[in-house]
């Protein structure tokens, strides 16, 4: 940059800044518009090859194609419902015919066996989107008019309405919470006024760009977006953009203090930090793209969407931020003044470096023991799916309604299993299903659109049977019944039967998630190892780094298992949580180790491995810790959305990032590298550099740390 004319040197950052202002102004609104192209219909995110997915496809041939049932249940305050109340409830349901969103004619109100409740079904159109909440509200208001009763609305329609209400906070509450937390931490840590604002603006610009790209892709059917993916995208982009910005801003401040000229300082800062930033972004982006190997559609959806977000975050960090810092110069750090870093480090990081140098073997042994102790509890974490009554962190109307429904009707009411088979094998399939242990009733779908009470509806030579289970649809007992049901109907010769429905979908999702972990985890590890080997020009160190972050993940799962059960009260975790946690923690954990070890390698090439570790640790300790705290706080903001899945992801990533930042990167990895010595760089140049002669005269002095070697 110093060889360019002065006018040109100033022109480039101005052009970049104007370009990003245009991007922010044009695409910024898309951060609040992703809901227009998102879906919260969980049937759209089923395993691609599962039997329950095939059942969903086949069901489209029947007259109830794609309708979403709302189950209305009335109770009479603990007493028996009267005939007059039953007639009034039936009339209330009939009055909904032809109203907005209702498909076909609602069923009559049926009395429970105990006589204490009534139940009716209203089918809603599947294309209501965000308006499904209004349709459920109208059903609730109409049902509430039955005198002397209390009405509730359960079933898939009510669940979707509650999900829509929960995800309504993603466009505003989640985003403002995350940005507010990041801004507060940056102001507190850096005690500068302009730098935190510049970093926040860059994060918002990168999020706007990412949301604009994802909006176009989703609108053209290239990717799928739901509320969960939308929330994770926002948090991921803000957190990653902030992390990369902190690393570059810290290096620019260091170079600015040493060199004086802002253009020379920025050129040096980019040269020495861009590689680490790009490599870190590549580990996260490619790790997310590895989710394309998953058979779960929601996992596949997150992969490209998350990768787009990371690319936009790194683009902002390497273009908008350098431009802003060049124009602001030292004013970016006001009222603090950039000053040259002392080689020996300062404060707590000088003491940590001294401890690592003085007793590396004791340090890594103690760190390893702590992580192994936490990891010992990881098998306790169960990922069999979140029960219906735990999907929402707080009590939701659909959960209350489902509980009332289960008290008076068979546990599977409102969420029956579905069997689709050849029409000429209807009788033997019905007998096989009815004889299955755990099945309460079996009824074929009729031309009226309701099960039972007429001739079975035949579509394409096949019939549909609704199988009501005795146990709650989300229970382990119901899943076991579905397995027995599949065995029974598959054994009917020539029936070509498939079993679907909510319980079957949960069972298939759980099995597919287990398969995905065995496939995706090795792919992610292989990608990270290749990137690290290319960046560090070493084979042993990348293996060491991946092993430490892998152990950190296991330790995080162990702590999470205890916290989820004993603090949050969750009986199980979502089937996708372990895989999401692995991808985020391993990829993001490697990020911080990349930031550390690239600096250690840089210092090692000048001063040897021992001094390289100590100088690298003291130079990066503050900024990486700040970045870790920011990322942890950003992911923790997901907890404002009252869904168990997002709360679980928020805790796992936030706690895991802090554990990695404060223990693995600060103590375990530096102590291991310090103890192993130059061999850790094999076969790269840093290994041959070793701990040779001191730096030439005029170079920075080595850290003032204890000189005693490890015995």
C-alpha positions in Angstrom: 0.0 0.0 0.0 2.9 2.4 0.7 3.9 2.3 -3.0 0.5 3.5 -4.2 -0.3 7.2 -4.7 -1.9 8.8 -1.6 -5.2 9.5 -3.3 -5.5 5.8 -4.5 -4.7 4.6 -1.0 -7.6 6.6 0.4 -10.0 5.8 -2.5 -10.0 2.0 -2.0 -11.4 2.0 1.6 -13.9 4.7 0.7 -15.2 2.6 -2.2 -15.4 -0.5 0.0 -17.3 1.4 2.7 -19.8 2.9 0.2 -20.3 -0.6 -1.3 -21.1 -2.1 2.1 -23.4 0.8 2.9 -25.3 0.0 -0.3 -25.4 -3.7 0.6 -26.6 -2.9 4.1 -29.3 -0.5 2.9 -30.5 -2.8 0.1 -30.3 -6.2 1.8 -30.6 -5.3 5.5 -34.4 -5.6 5.5 -34.1 -9.2 4.4 -33.0 -10.1 7.9 -36.6 -9.6 8.9 -38.2 -11.2 5.8 -36.9 -14.8 5.9 -40.1 -15.7 7.6 -41.9 -15.1 4.2 -40.0 -18.1 2.7 -39.8 -20.3 5.8 -41.9 -23.2 6.8 -42.5 -24.6 10.3 -44.3 -27.7 8.9 -42.1 -30.5 10.4 -43.3 -32.9 7.7 -41.1 -31.0 5.3 -38.0 -31.9 7.3 -38.4 -35.7 7.5 -35.7 -38.2 6.6 -35.6 -38.5 2.8 -35.4 -42.3 2.7 -37.6 -43.2 5.7 -40.8 -45.2 5.6 -42.7 -42.5 7.3 -41.6 -40.1 4.5 -42.9 -42.5 1.9 -46.2 -42.6 3.7 -46.4 -38.8 3.6 -45.9 -38.9 -0.2 -48.5 -41.6 -0.7 -51.0 -39.8 1.4 -51.2 -37.0 -1.1 -53.3 -39.3 -3.3 -56.2 -39.3 -0.8 -58.9 -36.6 -0.4 -57.4 -35.4 2.9 -54.3 -34.5 1.0 -52.0 -32.4 3.2 -54.7 -31.2 5.6 -53.6 -30.3 9.1 -55.9 -31.5 11.8 -57.0 -29.4 14.8 -58.4 -31.6 17.6 -61.0 -29.8 19.8 -61.6 -31.2 23.2 -64.2 -30.1 25.7 -64.4 -30.9 29.4 -67.2 -30.0 31.8 -65.3 -29.1 35.0 -64.8 -32.7 36.2 -68.4 -33.7 35.6 -70.0 -35.7 32.8 -70.8 -33.8 29.6 -74.5 -33.7 28.8 -76.3 -34.5 25.6 -77.1 -30.9 25.2 -73.5 -29.9 25.4 -72.6 -32.6 22.9 -75.2 -31.3 20.5 -73.9 -27.7 21.0 -70.3 -28.8 20.4 -71.3 -30.6 17.2 -73.2 -27.5 16.0 -70.2 -25.3 16.9 -67.9 -27.5 14.8 -70.4 -27.5 11.9 -70.5 -23.7 11.9 -66.9 -23.7 11.0 -67.6 -25.2 7.6 -66.6 -22.9 4.8 -64.8 -20.5 7.1 -61.3 -19.2 6.2 -58.7 -22.0 6.3 -61.1 -24.9 7.0 -61.0 -27.8 4.6 -64.1 -29.9 4.2 -66.7 -30.5 7.0 -65.6 -30.9 10.6 -66.4 -34.1 12.4 -69.2 -34.3 15.0 -68.3 -34.1 18.7 -67.7 -37.6 20.1 -68.0 -38.5 23.8 -65.1 -40.1 25.6 -65.5 -43.6 27.2 -65.5 -42.0 30.7 -68.2 -39.5 29.6 -66.1 -36.6 30.9 -65.0 -35.1 27.6 -65.9 -34.5 24.0 -63.6 -34.5 21.0 -64.0 -33.2 17.4 -61.7 -32.7 14.4 -61.4 -29.7 12.1 -59.2 -30.1 9.1 -57.2 -27.0 8.0 -55.6 -26.2 4.7 -51.9 -26.9 4.6 -51.0 -23.6 2.8 -52.0 -21.2 5.7 -48.4 -20.6 6.7 -48.3 -17.9 9.4 -52.1 -17.6 9.2 -52.6 -21.0 10.9 -52.5 -19.2 14.3 -55.5 -17.1 13.3 -57.4 -20.2 12.1 -56.7 -22.0 15.3 -57.8 -18.9 17.3 -61.1 -18.9 15.4 -61.7 -22.6 16.2 -60.8 -21.9 19.9 -63.3 -18.9 20.0 -66.1 -20.9 18.4 -65.5 -24.0 20.7 -65.5 -21.8 23.8 -69.2 -20.8 23.2 -70.4 -24.2 24.3 -71.9 -23.4 27.7 -70.7 -25.1 30.8 -67.5 -26.5 29.2 -63.8 -25.6 28.8 -62.5 -25.9 25.3 -58.9 -26.7 24.2 -57.4 -27.1 20.7 -54.7 -29.8 20.3 -53.2 -31.7 17.4 -50.7 -30.7 14.6 -52.5 -27.5 13.8 -52.3 -26.2 17.3 -48.6 -27.2 17.6 -47.8 -25.3 14.4 -49.6 -22.3 15.7 -47.6 -22.3 18.9 -44.4 -22.8 16.9 -45.2 -19.9 14.7 -45.8 -17.7 17.8 -42.5 -18.9 19.3 -40.6 -18.2 16.1 -42.2 -14.8 15.8 -39.4 -13.5 18.1 -36.6 -14.5 15.7 -37.0 -11.4 13.5 -36.8 -8.9 16.4 -36.2 -10.2 19.9 -33.5 -12.7 19.1 -31.6 -10.3 16.8 -31.7 -7.3 19.2 -30.8 -9.5 22.2 -27.8 -10.9 20.4 -26.6 -7.5 19.2 -27.2 -5.9 22.5 -25.2 -8.6 24.3 -22.3 -8.3 21.9 -22.2 -4.5 22.1 -22.2 -4.6 25.9 -19.3 -7.1 26.1 -17.2 -5.2 23.5 -17.7 -1.9 25.3 -16.8 -3.5 28.6 -13.8 -5.4 27.4 -12.2 -2.9 25.0 -13.3 0.4 26.7 -13.5 2.0 23.3 -16.5 3.8 21.8 -16.1 3.5 18.0 -14.6 0.0 17.6 -17.5 -1.9 19.1 -19.9 0.1 16.9 -17.9 -0.5 13.8 -17.8 -4.3 14.6 -21.6 -4.3 15.2 -22.3 -2.5 12.0 -20.1 -5.0 10.1 -21.9 -7.9 11.7 -25.3 -6.4 10.7 -24.1 -5.8 7.1 -22.9 -9.4 6.8 -26.2 -10.7 8.3 -28.2 -8.6 5.8 -26.1 -10.0 2.9 -26.5 -13.5 4.1 -30.3 -13.2 4.6 -30.6 -11.6 1.1 -28.8 -14.6 -0.5 -30.7 -17.2 1.5 -34.0 -15.5 0.8 -33.4 -15.7 -3.0 -32.2 -19.4 -2.7 -35.3 -20.3 -0.5 -37.7 -18.4 -2.8 -36.4 -20.5 -5.7 -36.6 -23.8 -3.8 -32.8 -24.3 -3.7 -32.7 -24.4 0.2 -35.4 -24.9 2.9 -35.6 -22.6 5.8 -37.6 -23.1 9.1 -37.6 -21.1 12.3 -34.7 -23.1 13.8 -32.5 -22.6 10.7 -33.4 -18.9 10.6 -32.5 -18.4 14.3 -29.2 -20.3 14.0 -28.2 -18.3 10.9 -28.6 -15.0 12.7 -26.6 -16.1 15.7 -23.9 -17.8 13.6 -23.3 -14.8 11.4 -23.2 -12.3 14.2 -21.0 -14.4 16.3 -18.6 -15.4 13.5 -18.4 -11.9 12.0 -17.6 -10.5 15.5 -14.9 -13.1 16.1 -13.1 -12.5 12.9 -13.4 -8.7 13.3 -11.9 -8.9 16.8 -8.9 -10.9 15.6 -8.2 -8.4 12.8 -8.8 -5.4 14.9 -6.4 -6.6 17.6 -3.7 -7.3 15.1 -4.2 -3.9 13.4 -3.9 -2.2 16.8 -0.6 -4.1 17.5 0.8 -3.3 14.1 -0.3 0.3 14.3 1.5 0.8 17.6 4.7 -0.8 16.1 4.7 0.9 12.7 2.8 4.2 13.1 1.5 4.4 9.5 -2.1 3.0 9.3 -1.7 1.7 5.7 1.5 -0.2 6.4 -0.1 -1.5 9.7 -3.2 -2.7 7.9 -1.2 -4.4 5.2 0.8 -6.3 7.8 -2.3 -7.1 9.9 -4.1 -8.6 6.8 -1.0 -10.5 5.8 -0.6 -12.1 9.2 -4.2 -12.7 10.2 -6.2 -13.2 6.9 -4.8 -16.7 6.5 -6.0 -17.7 10.0 -9.4 -16.0 9.5 -10.0 -17.7 6.1 -8.9 -21.1 7.4 -11.1 -20.7 10.4 -14.1 -19.8 8.3 -13.4 -22.7 5.9 -13.5 -25.2 8.8 -16.9 -23.9 9.9 -18.3 -23.5 6.3 -17.1 -26.9 5.1 -18.1 -28.5 8.4 -21.6 -27.2 7.9 -21.6 -28.3 4.2 -20.8 -31.8 5.5 -24.4 -31.8 6.8 -25.4 -32.4 3.2 -24.4 -36.0 3.7 -27.2 -36.2 6.3 -30.5 -37.9 5.4 -32.4 -35.6 7.7 -33.8 -32.7 5.6 -33.5 -30.1 8.4 -29.8 -31.0 8.8 -29.3 -30.7 5.0 -31.1 -27.3 5.1 -28.8 -25.9 7.8 -25.6 -26.9 5.8 -25.7 -24.5 2.8 -27.6 -21.8 4.7 -25.0 -21.8 7.5 -22.1 -21.9 4.9 -23.6 -18.9 3.1 -23.7 -17.0 6.5 -20.0 -17.8 7.2 -18.8 -16.7 3.8 -20.7 -13.4 4.2 -19.2 -13.0 7.7 -15.6 -13.4 6.5 -16.2 -11.2 3.5 -17.4 -8.3 5.8 -14.5 -8.9 8.2 -11.8 -8.7 5.4 -13.3 -5.8 3.4 -15.7 -3.6 5.4 -13.7 -3.7 8.7 -10.2 -2.9 7.1 -11.8 0.0 5.2 -13.4 1.4 8.3 -10.3 1.0 10.4 -8.1 2.6 7.7 -10.4 5.6 7.7 -10.6 5.9 11.5 -7.0 5.0 12.3 -6.1 5.4 16.0 -9.5 7.1 16.6 -11.1 3.6 16.3 -9.6 2.7 19.7 -10.4 6.0 21.4 -10.2 6.8 24.3 -7.6 4.0 24.6 -4.3 4.5 22.7 -2.7 1.7 20.7 0.6 0.9 22.2 3.2 -1.6 21.4 2.7 -5.0 23.0 5.4 -6.1 25.4 6.8 -9.5 24.3 6.5 -10.8 27.9 2.8 -10.1 27.9 0.9 -8.5 30.7 -1.3 -9.4 33.7 -3.1 -12.7 33.8 -1.7 -14.0 30.4 1.8 -13.4 31.5 1.1 -15.5 34.6 -0.6 -18.2 32.6 2.3 -18.4 30.2 4.7 -18.7 33.1 2.7 -21.5 34.5 2.6 -23.4 31.2 6.3 -22.9 30.8 7.1 -23.9 34.4 5.0 -27.1 34.6 3.6 -28.0 31.2 3.1 -31.7 32.0 1.2 -31.0 35.2 -0.9 -28.4 33.4 -2.0 -30.6 30.6 -2.5 -33.6 32.9 -4.8 -31.6 35.2 -6.7 -30.2 32.2 -7.1 -33.6 30.7 -8.3 -35.1 33.9 -11.0 -32.4 34.3 -12.2 -32.9 30.7 -12.3 -36.7 31.0 -14.2 -36.4 34.3 -16.9 -34.3 32.5 -16.9 -36.5 29.5 -17.7 -39.6 31.6 -21.3 -38.3 31.9 -21.8 -38.0 28.2 -23.5 -41.4 27.8 -26.2 -40.1 30.1 -27.4 -37.7 27.4 -30.3 -39.3 25.6 -31.2 -38.1 22.1 -34.4 -39.9 21.4 -36.4 -36.8 20.7 -38.1 -34.2 22.8 -41.6 -35.2 24.1 -44.5 -33.1 23.0 -45.0 -31.6 26.5 -41.3 -30.5 26.5 -41.1 -28.9 23.0 -41.8 -25.5 24.5 -39.9 -24.3 27.5 -42.9 -22.6 28.9 -46.4 -24.0 28.9 -48.1 -23.7 25.5 -51.8 -24.0 24.8 -51.3 -27.0 22.4 -49.4 -28.9 25.1 -52.1 -28.3 27.7 -54.7 -29.4 25.2 -52.8 -32.5 24.3 -52.6 -33.4 28.0 -56.3 -33.0 28.5 -57.0 -35.0 25.4 -54.8 -37.9 26.7 -56.6 -37.9 30.0 -59.9 -38.9 28.5 -59.1 -40.5 25.1 -56.5 -43.1 24.0 -53.0 -41.7 24.3 -52.5 -41.6 20.5 -55.7 -39.5 19.9 -55.0 -36.6 17.6 -51.8 -38.2 16.3 -52.7 -41.6 14.9 -50.3 -43.9 13.1 -51.1 -44.2 9.4 -51.0 -47.4 7.4 -51.3 -47.3 3.6 -51.7 -50.6 1.7 -53.1 -52.2 -1.3 -56.9 -52.0 -1.4 -57.4 -55.7 -2.1 -55.5 -56.6 1.1 -57.5 -54.3 3.3 -59.0 -57.0 5.5 -55.8 -58.9 6.4 -54.0 -55.6 6.9 -56.7 -54.4 9.3 -56.6 -57.7 11.2 -52.8 -57.5 11.5 -52.9 -53.9 12.7 -55.8 -54.6 15.2 -54.0 -57.5 16.6 -50.8 -55.5 17.3 -50.1 -55.0 21.0 -50.5 -51.3 21.9 -53.1 -50.5 19.2 -56.4 -49.2 20.5 -58.4 -49.0 17.2 -58.1 -49.2 13.5 -60.4 -47.5 10.9 -60.0 -47.0 7.2 -60.4 -43.5 5.7 -63.8 -43.1 4.0 -65.1 -40.9 1.2 -66.4 -38.5 3.9 -62.9 -37.6 4.8 -63.2 -39.3 8.2 -62.1 -42.7 9.4 -64.9 -45.3 9.7 -68.6 -45.0 9.0 -68.7 -45.8 5.3 -67.0 -47.4 2.4 -63.2 -47.2 2.4 -61.7 -44.5 0.1 -59.6 -46.1 -2.6 -56.9 -44.0 -4.4 -54.6 -45.5 -6.9 -55.5 -49.0 -5.8 -54.5 -48.3 -2.2 -56.3 -47.5 1.1 -55.4 -45.6 4.2 -56.0 -46.8 7.7 -55.8 -44.6 10.8 -54.4 -46.5 13.8 -55.0 -45.0 17.2 -52.3 -46.1 19.7 -53.0 -46.6 23.4 -50.0 -44.7 24.5 -49.1 -41.0 23.9 -47.8 -40.5 20.4 -44.4 -39.1 21.6 -43.7 -41.9 24.2 -41.2 -44.7 23.9 -44.1 -47.2 24.3 -45.8 -45.7 21.2 -42.5 -46.0 19.2 -42.3 -49.6 20.3 -45.9 -50.2 19.1 -45.1 -48.7 15.7 -42.2 -51.1 15.3 -44.5 -54.0 16.1 -47.1 -52.5 13.8 -44.6 -52.4 10.9 -43.6 -55.9 11.5 -47.2 -57.1 11.5 -48.4 -55.3 8.3 -45.2 -55.9 6.4 -45.8 -59.6 7.0 -49.2 -59.5 5.1 -48.5 -61.0 1.7 -48.9 -58.6 -1.3 -50.0 -55.7 0.9 -47.0 -53.5 0.2 -47.9 -51.6 3.4 -46.1 -48.6 4.7 -46.5 -47.1 8.2 -46.3 -43.4 8.9 -47.7 -40.7 11.2 -46.2 -38.6 13.9 -44.8 -41.5 16.0 -43.3 -43.2 13.0 -41.7 -39.9 12.0 -40.2 -39.5 15.4 -38.9 -43.0 15.3 -37.4 -42.6 11.9 -35.9 -39.3 12.8 -34.2 -40.8 15.8 -32.8 -43.7 13.8 -31.7 -41.4 11.0 -30.0 -39.0 13.4 -28.0 -41.9 14.8 -26.9 -43.0 11.3 -26.1 -39.4 10.4 -23.7 -39.0 13.3 -21.7 -42.1 12.2 -21.4 -40.6 8.7 -21.1 -36.9 9.2 -18.7 -36.8 12.1 -15.8 -38.5 10.3 -16.4 -36.3 7.2 -16.2 -33.1 9.4 -13.0 -34.4 11.1 -11.4 -35.2 7.8 -12.2 -31.8 6.4 -10.8 -30.0 9.5 -7.6 -32.1 9.5 -6.9 -31.3 5.8 -7.4 -27.6 6.4 -5.2 -27.6 9.5 -2.4 -29.6 7.8 -2.4 -27.2 4.9 -2.4 -24.1 7.2 0.2 -25.2 9.8 2.3 -27.4 7.4 2.3 -30.1 10.1 0.7 -33.5 10.6 1.1 -34.1 14.3 -0.3 -30.8 15.5 -3.6 -31.0 13.6 -4.2 -34.4 15.1 -3.5 -32.9 18.5 -5.9 -30.0 17.9 -8.7 -32.1 16.6 -8.3 -34.5 19.5 -8.5 -31.7 22.1 -11.6 -30.1 20.7 -13.2 -33.6 20.3 -12.6 -34.2 24.0 -14.0 -30.7 24.7 -17.2 -31.8 22.9 -17.5 -35.0 24.9 -17.0 -33.0 28.1 -19.6 -30.5 27.1 -22.1 -33.3 26.4 -21.4 -34.7 29.8 -22.1 -31.4 31.6 -25.1 -30.8 29.4 -26.6 -34.2 30.3 -26.5 -33.2 34.0 -27.7 -29.7 33.4 -30.6 -30.7 31.1 -31.9 -33.2 33.5 -31.3 -31.7 36.9 -31.6 -27.9 36.1 -33.8 -27.5 33.0 -35.9 -30.6 33.7 -35.6 -32.1 30.2 -36.2 -35.8 30.0 -34.4 -36.1 26.6 -32.8 -34.0 23.9 -33.8 -33.5 20.3 -32.4 -36.2 18.0 -30.4 -33.6 16.0 -28.8 -31.8 19.0 -25.7 -34.0 19.3 -24.8 -33.6 15.6 -25.5 -29.9 15.6 -23.4 -29.5 18.8 -20.6 -31.5 17.3 -20.4 -29.5 14.1 -20.6 -26.1 15.9 -18.3 -27.0 18.8 -15.6 -28.8 16.8 -15.5 -26.3 13.9 -15.7 -23.2 16.2 -13.4 -24.8 18.8 -10.8 -25.3 16.1 -11.2 -21.7 15.2 -9.7 -20.5 18.4 -6.9 -23.0 18.2 -6.2 -21.9 14.7 -5.9 -18.3 15.9 -3.5 -19.4 18.7 -1.4 -21.8 16.8 -0.9 -19.7 13.7 0.5 -17.0 16.0 2.6 -19.7 17.8 4.0 -20.9 14.5 4.8 -17.3 13.4 6.7 -16.8 16.7 8.3 -20.2 16.5 9.9 -19.6 13.2 11.7 -16.6 14.8 12.3 -17.7 18.4 11.9 -21.5 18.6 9.0 -23.6 19.9 9.2 -22.8 23.6 9.3 -19.0 23.1 6.8 -19.4 20.2 4.2 -21.0 22.6 4.7 -18.4 25.3 4.7 -15.4 22.9 1.7 -16.7 21.0 -0.2 -17.3 24.2 0.4 -13.9 25.6 -0.2 -12.2 22.3 -3.5 -13.8 21.6 -4.8 -14.6 25.0 -6.9 -11.5 25.5 -8.4 -11.2 22.1 -9.3 -14.9 21.8 -10.9 -15.0 25.2 -12.9 -11.9 24.3 -14.0 -13.6 21.0 -15.0 -16.8 22.9 -17.0 -14.8 25.4 -18.8 -12.9 22.7 -19.6 -16.1 20.7 -20.8 -17.9 23.8 -23.0 -14.9 24.7 -24.3 -14.7 21.2 -25.4 -18.4 21.1 -26.8 -18.1 24.6 -29.2 -15.5 23.1 -31.0 -18.4 21.3 -32.4 -19.1 24.8 -34.9 -16.2 24.4 -36.8 -18.4 21.9 -38.9 -20.7 24.1 -38.2 -24.0 22.3 -36.3 -26.9 23.9 -34.3 -27.6 20.8 -32.9 -24.0 20.6 -32.3 -23.8 24.4 -30.4 -27.1 24.3 -28.3 -25.9 21.3 -27.7 -22.6 23.0 -26.4 -24.2 26.2 -24.2 -26.8 24.5 -22.5 -24.3 22.2 -22.2 -21.5 24.8 -20.8 -23.7 27.5 -18.6 -25.7 25.1 -17.1 -22.5 23.6 -16.3 -21.1 27.0 -14.8 -24.5 28.1 -12.7 -24.6 24.9 -11.6 -20.9 25.2 -10.7 -20.9 28.9 -9.3 -24.5 29.3 -8.4 -26.2 26.1 -6.9 -23.2 24.2 -5.5 -21.5 27.3 -4.0 -24.5 29.1 -4.3 -27.9 27.5 -3.1 -27.3 24.0 -0.3 -24.8 24.8 1.0 -27.2 27.6 1.0 -30.1 25.2 2.9 -28.2 22.5 5.3 -26.9 25.1 5.9 -30.4 26.5 6.3 -32.1 23.1 8.6 -29.4 21.8 9.7 -28.9 18.2 8.6 -32.4 17.1 5.0 -31.2 17.2 5.6 -29.3 14.0 6.8 -32.3 12.0 7.5 -32.4 9.1 7.2 -28.6 8.6 9.9 -25.9 8.8 9.0 -25.0 12.3 10.1 -28.4 13.5 13.5 -27.9 11.9 13.7 -24.4 13.5 13.5 -26.0 16.9 14.6 -24.0 19.9 17.8 -22.7 18.3 19.8 -19.5 18.9 18.2 -16.4 20.2 16.5 -13.9 17.9 18.9 -11.5 16.1 19.8 -8.2 17.7 17.0 -5.7 17.4 14.2 -8.3 17.5 11.7 -8.3 20.3 13.0 -9.7 23.5 11.8 -13.1 24.7 9.1 -13.3 27.3 10.3 -12.9 30.9 9.1 -16.3 32.1 10.7 -19.0 34.1 13.5 -20.7 32.3 13.4 -24.1 34.0 12.7 -26.9 31.6 10.2 -29.7 32.3 11.7 -32.8 33.8 
